[in-house]
Amino acid sequence: MTERFTGSFTQQEPIPEEGIEAALRVMQSGRLHRYNTAPGETAETVLLEQEFAAAVGAKYCLAVASGGYAIGTALRACGVKPGDKVLTNAFTLAPVPGAIAGVGAVPVYVGVTEGLVIDLDDLAGKLDQARVLLLSHMRGHLCDMEALMALCDAADVTVIEDCAHTMGAKWNGRPSGTFGRFGCFSTQTYKHINSGEGGLLIGDDPEDMARATMLSGSYMLYGSHAAGPAPETFATLRYETPNISGRMDNLRAAILRPQLRDLDTQAKRWNARYDVIEKGLRDVPGLTLVERPAAEAFVASSFQFLLLDWSAPAVAEVQSRCAARGVELKWFGGAEPVGFTSRYDSWRYAPSAEMPASDRVLAGIMDLRLPLTFSRDDCAQIARIIRAEVGAVWQAAA
Ligand SMILES: *Cc1c(COP(=O)(O)O)cnc(C)c1O
């Protein structure tokens, strides 16, 4: 009998008991709004900001409503205006070009390599088209960050990092999100810490962060942002910066703080699961693994492999055969957007030039989530099923 996987690719772990207790205390207090504090009390939101800034070594941190909101705020705080072009990855998730469109700007897509990172040669050729690069570390893959920063610095292009999949990750020992002018994180359920929805924005420049704080809807209460810039920084900015309301609340922050403390442990658990799948998929004819550079310390909340140069029907066949055995593979190369997955050419509000080299890679990217509710035995079984089905379709085509 062929084995079938019965776990759920979308089942998260529960919120830690400590987070549930902290959430109950916030609810019992009734003070869910970050600016509603009792005398002498520091809001959970402020504590989260301080702890996150300390964890990544950023000067400032601002908690907001979502990762997409953090990105939009960073773009605005960098002065991106309607009609401006913004460079970004062709391989990313829809909220990234969406955030660019949200400020009235126009995405210019940069290609993806077989290593699933931004193509630095393609980037070099496009740096004269925009002042800002919104760099998405899609699915947790970090490019050579020193090389990227050198290119962008030389061209005077500002880098904003989308770290939705790299919370806790590092490049050459330096936390993801601290290379660019802003780092944007998500605390949405499928990311590395879970408050349903939520976002965190980090940066080192006081004026940038003062602008972001005003934008997020601080009113004139910015003085309570202990992880924000000094009140003097707001002297003029507070008159000039619109309130585009998108704060985080104390309930979410209370849930997140214990998860942030556990992040390193969780990262090890994710990576242990990744290792099992990677080993299980070694030396499968036709299947390309994504080799991770030694400089990259990643947090593997998902797994990707490539079926490079396979025909679309053959990839679809692998996908449906795996699905029949309980293994959900997402295919970034599918002609139509499905679920959370879409391609740069499905975002028709932002037309793109043809990118054949990237199309070849995108057409072969298979992606699976690795929730921590999977055991290592589950991962071994998932790898066996993928191995068998890729092998079967490959042999039939030979
Ligand atoms: C989830 C995600 C975002 C947006 O985060 P939200 O908190 O859902 O708004 C941005 N970029 C990438 C790559 C993501 O996966």
The ligand as a MOL file (V3000), in Angstrom:
LIG
                    3D

  0  0  0     0  0            999 V3000
M  V30 BEGIN CTAB
M  V30 COUNTS 15 15 0 0 0
M  V30 BEGIN ATOM
M  V30 1 C 3.3530 37.8190 4.3750 0
M  V30 2 C 4.2640 38.6060 3.5520 0
M  V30 3 C 4.2230 40.0040 3.5380 0
M  V30 4 C 3.1280 40.8060 4.1780 0
M  V30 5 O 2.9020 40.5460 5.4970 0
M  V30 6 P 1.4190 40.7360 6.1100 0
M  V30 7 O 1.7130 40.8330 7.5790 0
M  V30 8 O 0.6110 39.5730 5.7220 0
M  V30 9 O 0.9020 42.0420 5.5790 0
M  V30 10 C 5.1780 40.6680 2.8220 0
M  V30 11 N 6.1370 40.0100 2.1410 0
M  V30 12 C 6.1900 38.6700 2.1000 0
M  V30 13 C 7.2820 38.0080 1.3240 0
M  V30 14 C 5.2650 37.9260 2.8020 0
M  V30 15 O 5.2890 36.5910 2.7410 0
M  V30 END ATOM
M  V30 BEGIN BOND
M  V30 1 1 1 2
M  V30 2 1 2 3
M  V30 3 2 2 14
M  V30 4 1 3 4
M  V30 5 2 3 10
M  V30 6 1 4 5
M  V30 7 1 5 6
M  V30 8 2 6 7
M  V30 9 1 6 8
M  V30 10 1 6 9
M  V30 11 1 10 11
M  V30 12 2 11 12
M  V30 13 1 12 13
M  V30 14 1 12 14
M  V30 15 1 14 15
M  V30 END BOND
M  V30 END CTAB
M  END
